[in-house]
Amino acid sequence: MVRYNEYHKYGAEYFAVHRKVRAHWGKASLYHCVSCLKRARDWSHEHDTDPKDVNNYWPRCTSCHQLYDVGYTKKAGYTIKERREMLIPDYKRITPF
């Protein structure tokens, strides 16, 4: 179940794509992480590819998913804050409960 603040933060398209990925490949937890071979937990989008294509998602454990995203951010020359603003344009207005 998606909480309202997560839905608001990422938007309908984000969740629609992840539903398509889950429908096509199944739960990420059925796979091994492509980075460390532990049990995966998340579907990770391969950066610089079409996010709407279900073939551009890879199963990753949470820690490898975070490292992958942070590594991409640094490689592209962005700060974490700049990257967050790019992904979530209104993130400054989002406040936690």
C-alpha positions in Angstrom: 0.0 0.0 0.0 1.4 3.4 -1.0 1.1 6.1 1.6 -0.4 9.5 0.4 2.9 11.4 1.0 4.9 8.9 -1.1 2.3 9.2 -3.9 2.4 13.0 -3.8 6.2 13.0 -3.6 6.9 10.8 -6.6 3.7 11.2 -8.7 1.3 8.9 -10.4 3.6 8.1 -13.4 6.4 6.8 -11.1 4.0 4.3 -9.4 2.4 3.3 -12.8 5.8 2.4 -14.2 6.7 0.4 -11.1 3.4 -1.4 -11.3 4.2 -2.3 -14.9 7.6 -3.6 -13.9 6.2 -5.7 -11.1 3.5 -7.1 -13.5 6.1 -8.0 -16.1 9.0 -9.3 -13.9 7.2 -10.1 -10.6 8.4 -8.9 -7.2 12.1 -7.8 -6.9 12.4 -10.1 -3.8 12.1 -13.1 -6.1 15.5 -12.2 -7.6 19.1 -11.7 -6.4 20.6 -8.3 -6.3 22.6 -7.7 -9.6 25.3 -6.0 -7.6 25.9 -8.2 -4.6 23.8 -11.3 -5.1 21.8 -10.8 -1.8 18.1 -11.0 -2.0 16.8 -8.0 -4.0 14.2 -5.6 -2.5 13.8 -2.9 -5.1 13.5 -2.5 -8.9 16.2 -0.1 -9.9 16.0 2.0 -13.0 19.1 1.8 -15.2 20.1 5.5 -15.5 20.2 7.2 -18.9 17.6 4.8 -20.4 13.9 5.1 -21.0 12.2 4.8 -17.6 9.0 3.6 -19.2 10.7 0.5 -20.7 10.3 -2.4 -18.2 13.6 -3.9 -19.6 15.5 -1.0 -18.1 14.9 -2.1 -14.5 17.2 -4.3 -12.4 16.7 -6.0 -9.1 18.8 -4.6 -6.3 18.9 -4.8 -2.5 18.2 -1.5 -0.8 21.8 -0.6 0.0 23.1 -1.4 -3.5 20.2 0.6 -5.0 21.1 3.6 -2.9 24.8 3.3 -3.7 23.9 3.0 -7.4 21.8 6.2 -7.3 24.4 8.2 -5.3 27.2 7.0 -7.6 25.3 8.2 -10.6 24.6 11.5 -9.0 28.3 12.1 -8.2 29.5 10.8 -11.6 27.1 13.3 -13.3 28.6 16.1 -11.3 25.5 16.9 -9.2 25.2 17.3 -5.5 22.6 15.1 -3.9 20.4 18.1 -3.4 20.6 19.1 -7.0 19.7 15.6 -8.2 16.8 15.5 -5.8 15.5 18.7 -7.2 15.8 17.3 -10.7 13.9 14.2 -9.9 11.3 15.8 -7.6 10.9 19.4 -8.8 8.6 20.4 -5.9 10.6 18.6 -3.2 11.3 21.8 -1.3 7.6 22.1 -0.6 7.3 18.5 0.6 7.4 18.2 4.4 7.4 15.0 6.4 4.5 14.2 8.7 
